């Protein structure tokens, strides 16, 4: 790592617009990095400083963007489980979706694959992929999905590990399982602090005990998902009665605490002397909650969680550390959540299970300053059903998009930069030549999806239903 890149890491408030450093040599062939993947919960791009957000202070994320690579066209699914499924399996949801809060136990996750490739694996944070339904909602489907201990992680420390009604708080006085054992001493403690403590302790112990073995850390954050509770260090948090009250006015504090948590992990990598041997990727699972607002200069932006507009699907993606050869690069390539899986496996020298169709493409070449082979089109197949309360978000929504145009399966075409809220669809045959060319390309991508999986009556839960 060059002097300049080390300086960037130390200057937490540096602007993401800083000039790029001179290229560094490519990573040593065959050298496998550690990988730390951080997935924030409900954080849109408009809330982050290096993407133009001005409401909240995100110095650690801004510094990562300044010393690493920031992607301007990164897209997730509109809700958390759909995105989490894609990052963990590398597949679009139409291939392996079952239900909200459920990971099919037959799936091979990136945890399994990296274990098989010789990595020590750790997950800490939010699980919520087993037994999501409460007892009074389709009780015959309780107790299904994937438990943390079966998901490919040697070490796990998680909130919402088991039945949803037992999940408890994710923030003050959290309910956490540490490798299957309920943590008993969380009263007066803050969940995100404990999740990061566990990650840092894992990395420290592993480097001390097995310095030659690479590790993989997956941090699925609880922040900045509601409830909107006060964060440590604020006057409101010091008040025991206010600490558990949810109010959107605390969203900004949660954004800043999310950033602080990222900074603590980066600091630990520096302390351990493994910063340049570790690929760190930051991504988010969907846009900010729709009840929140953030400023981008003089522009007030409403969160769009659950919506298929940019407010719900366009998210931050920042990568730094191993493999990055220039500081402060901004990449305009089209990226989606399936590409996270492929990039992590590519960096680790791991291969997906034989016979498994992978929709992701690695963006590791782009981190090295190379052209790569980014997608021309990304697909969003989004159906949060079944899942208690999720019907309020949307039924089946299906669209394909490039960096400018978006085509829904029902024929609506939008020029997104010119119509960010998607209020004025372009009638077929009435658009520009560029619009009509995009329509044809996007329709071809949608038509690759089996017809029965494009019907609202399709039942993705069928494999779990009693015969």
N, C-alpha and C positions, 0 to 999 in steps of 0.2 A: 504494500500500500504506500502510495507516495506521501511526501510531507504535506502536500496540499490537502489530500483526502483526510489525513489525520487531523489537520487543522479544522476541516469542516465538521468533523465529529465532535470537536471540543467546543465549537461555537454554536450553541443550541439555537440562537436567535438569528442565524445567518439567513439571508433571503434565498429562496429557491431559484431566483432568477440570476444567481451569481454566474460568472463566466465559467465555462468548462475548463477543467485542467487538461494538461497534455495526456494523450492516451498512455495507459500502462500496458505492459506485456500481458498477453492472455494468461489465464491460470495454467499452472503446470499440468500437462496431460496426465490423466490417471489419478490426480489428487482429488479425493472426494471431500467435499465440504461438510461441515455441520450445516443444518438447515433450521431456521426459526421462522415459522409461519404464524403471523398474527392476523386474526380475523375479527375486526370490530363488529359490533352488533348495532344496527340502525344508525349509521353515520354516513350522510351524504357528502358528496364532494364539496358542496357549498359551505360546509362548516369548517373546512381545513384551510389554514393560511396559505399554503403553497399552491392551492387551487383558486386563490382569490378571495377566500373568506376573510372577513374583517371583524366579525362579531367576537370571536373567541381566540385565545392565544394557544397556538399549537407549535411551540418552538422545536420540540423534538422531532415531530414529523416533518416540519419545514427543513430542519437540518439534515434529515435522512434524504429528502428530495434534493437538497443542495449538494450532498456528497455522493448521491447515487443517481438513480433513474426514476423519473416520474412519467406515468402513462396518462395521456389525456383522453383516451377513448376506451376506458375499461368499464365493463358492464356486468352486473349481477342479476339475479332474479329479484322480483319485487318483495319477497319475504324470506325469512331466515332458513327454514328447513330446505326449501328448494335449492338455495345457493350452497348450503352446507353439503347437500348430497352431491352437487356437481364438483365442488372442490375436492371432496374425499374420494370420488370414483372416476372423475374425468369424463363423465357421460352427461349428455343432455337429459333432462327429466323425462322426456317421453320414452326413454329406453328403460328406466328403472324406478320411476316414481311409484310409491304405494299409498302414502298418506302423510298428513302433516304430523311432524314429531316422530316419524318412523324411519329407521334405516333398515332395509330388508336384511335379515341376518345372513342371507346367502351372498351378500356383497363382499368383495375384496376391497378394502380401503387402502389409501396411501400408507397408512400405518402398517398394515399387513405386508405390503410390498417392500417397504423400507426395512422392516424387520428381516424379511427373507434376504435382503441385500446386505445384511450385516450391520444395520444401524440399531442403536439403542433409541427407543422411542418413548416420548413423554407427551401427555396431554393434560392441560390444566385450564379450568374455566367452566364453560357451559357445555352440557351434553344435550339433553332433551331429545333423544333419538330412540327412546324405548318407553312404551306404555304411556303415550301422551293423553289418551282419553280418560276422563274421570269416570267414576263408577256409574253415573247416571246417563252416560252417552255411549251408546253401542257397547255395552259392557262385554259382549262376547269377543270384542277385539282388544281388550286390555291384555297387558302382559305380552305384547308382541313387539317386534323391532329388534334392536341390537343393544345389549348391555355394554357398558364401558369395558368390562373385562374381556369382551369378545371382539373388540374392534381393532386390534393390532397395536396396542400400546403396552409397553413393559411397565410403565409407571403412569398412574392417573389420579387426578385430584379434581373432583368435579361437583358442580351444583346441578340439580335436577337430573340425578343419575337414574332414578327409578320411577315409581308411580307419580303422576303429575300432581296429585293432591298432597303429596308429601314433600314437594319441592322446597317450600319455605322461602325465606328471603335470600336473594342473591347478593345483597348489599350489606346493610347493617345486620349483625348477628346472623351470618349466613348458615344455611344448611349444606354441608359439604361432606362428601365421602372421599376418603383417602385410601385408594386401593381396596375398596370394599368395606372399610371401617368408618363409621360415622365419627366425624371430628367433634369432640365434646366441648372444647374450650373456645368457642367462637363468640361468646357474649362480649359485647363491647368492641368487637373487631369488624373490619370492613372487608367484604368479600374480594374485591379486586386487589387489595393489598396481599391477601393470603394467596390468591392465584399466582401473582408475580413472585411472592416469596418462594413458593414451591418450585416454580420454574428456575429461579436463580439458584436455589439449593440443589436442584437436580443437575444443573450444568456444572456447578462447582464440584459436586461429589463425583460426577462422571469424569470430568477432566483430571481430577486427582487420582481416581481409581483406574480408569481406562483411557489414557490420553491418546492412544492410537486409534481407538474406535470412534467413528463419527456418530453424532447424535442428531435426532430429529425432534424438535419441539413444536407442538401445535398448541397455540393459545387462542381458543375461541372465546373471545371476551364476553363478559356480561354487559359492559358499558358499550353504547349509551342507551340501551333499551330501557323503557319504563319498567317499574315505577321511577319517576323522576325525584329521587331522594337527594338530600344534601350530601356533599362529599367531605371527607376529613379535612380539617384545617379551616373550615368556614364556621361562622358564628352559628348558623342554623344547625350544623352537625353537632355542635356542642350542646344543643338543647335536646334532651332525650325524647321529648314529645314531638319535636319537629323532625327529628332524624328519620322517622319512618313515614312522614307525610309526603305524598306525591304531588308535585306541582311543576308545570312546564317551565317555571322560572328557574329551575335548577338544571335545566338541560345544558346550559353553557358551562356550568361547573363540571358536569359529567363529561363533556367534550374535553375540557382541559385536564380532567383527571385521567381520561383515556390516554391523552398525550403524555402525561406524567408517567403512566404505567409503561408505555413504550420506552420512554427515556431510562427507566430503571433497568430494563432488560439490556438496552444498548450499553449502559454504564457497566453492567456485570460482564458483558462480553469484553469490554475494554479492560476491566480489572483482571480478567482471566487470561488476557493476552491472546484471545482467539477471535478478535473482531474480523481480521482479514481472512480468517479461515472459515467464516460463517456467512452463508447467504441468508439475509434477512428480507422477508417479503411481508408487506403490510397491505391488506385488502379489507373491504367491508362487505357485509352480506346483502345489504339493500340500502335504500335511501333513508334519510332521517325521518322520524315520526311526523305524520302529517299535521300534528298539533304544534309543531315547532317552526320557528322562523330564524333565519340567519341572514346577515347582510353580506353582500359582495360589493364593496364600495357603497354606492348610493342605491343599489338594487336589493330589494327585500325578497328573499326566496323562501317559499314554504316547502317544508319537507314533504316527501311523496311516498313514504313506505306503503306498500300494498298496491301502488299504482304502476301501470306499465309505461308511464312517461319517463323522461330523463330524471325527473325528481325522485322516482322510485327505483331506477335501475342503473343510472350512471354513478360510479363510485370511485373513490381514490384507489390507486395502485402505485405503490412505491417499493423499490427494491434497492438494496445496498449491500456492500460487503463483497464476499467472494464472487468472482465472475464479472464484477463491474469494472470497466476499464476507463471510464471518463466520469468526471464529477459534474453534476448539474444538468445532465441530458434530459430532454423532454422528448418522449416518443409518441408519435401520432398514430401508431398502428392500432388496429381494432383488436381488442382483447376481451375475452369473457371468462367466466368463473371456471369453466372446464380447463382452461389453459394453465391455471395454477397447478393442478395435478400433474400435467405433462411437464411443466417446467421443473417442479421439485424432483420428479423421477429422473429427468434428463440430467440435472445437476448431480444427483446421487449415483448416476450410472446404473439405474435400476430399470427394469422393463415391466410393462403391464402384464397381467395374466394372459396366457396364450388363448387366442380365440376371442378375446374381449375387444369390442369396438370402442375406440377411444375418440372422443370428439375434440379433445383439447390439442393445442399445438404449443410446443415449448417456445417461450420468449427468451430463453437463455441467450441465443445469438444477439438479440437486441441489447441485452445487458453488456455484451462484449463490444458493442458498437458496430455489429454486423447487421446486414439487411434482414436476416431471418425469413420466415415464411408465414407471415401473419394472415389471418383469415380475411377474405373479402366480405364475408357475410357472417353474422352470428344469429342464432335462433334462440328464441325464448318460447318455451312450452311451459305454461304456468297454470297449475290447477291445485290450489291448497287443500281441496277436499280429498277424502273426508278429514275431519278434524274439528273438534268442538269449537264453535265460534268463528271458524275461518271462512265460512260461507259468506260472511259480510264483506270480505275483501273482494272477491271476484270468483266467477266460475272459471271454466276453461278459457284461457287467453293464449293465443298463438300468434307470433309475429316473427318476421325476419328483418334485419336491418343492416345497413352499412353505416359509414360514418355520418352520412347526411340523410338518407331516406329510410323510412320504416313502412313496411307493408304488413298489415294484419291479414289473417286468413280469410276474413270476410270481404277483403278487397279494398279497405281503407288504406290510402297511401298518404304519408305526411313528409313534408320537407322540414325535418326537425329543427334545424337552426333558425329557420324563418317562422316556425310555428311550434314553439317549445312546449306549449300546453296541448297541442294536438287538437285544435278547434276547427281547422279548415282542411278537410281531406281533399286531395286532388282527384277529381273525377277521372275515370279511365278514359284515355284518349284525349284528355284536356290539358295534360301537363306538357312541360318542355320535353325536348328530345332526351335530355339527360334523365328527367323523371321517368319517362316511359321505358327507357333502357334499364333503369334501376328496378322498375316494377317487374319487368320480365326476369331479371336475374334473381330477385327476391322471391318471386313466385316459384321459380324452379327449385330454390332451396326448400321452400315449404312443401312442395309436392313430393319431396323425398320422404316425408313422414307418412307412415301408413294411414290410410283413410280412416280406419276405425279409431285411431288414436287422435283424430281431429274432430270427433263427435262429442257433444256435451254429455251424452249418455254413457260414454265409455267408463268402465269401473276399474280404476287402477288398484282398488283394494281387493279385487276378485281372488288373488292367490291366497288371501288370508280368510276368506269367507268359508264357513262350514259347508261341506258337500251337501 
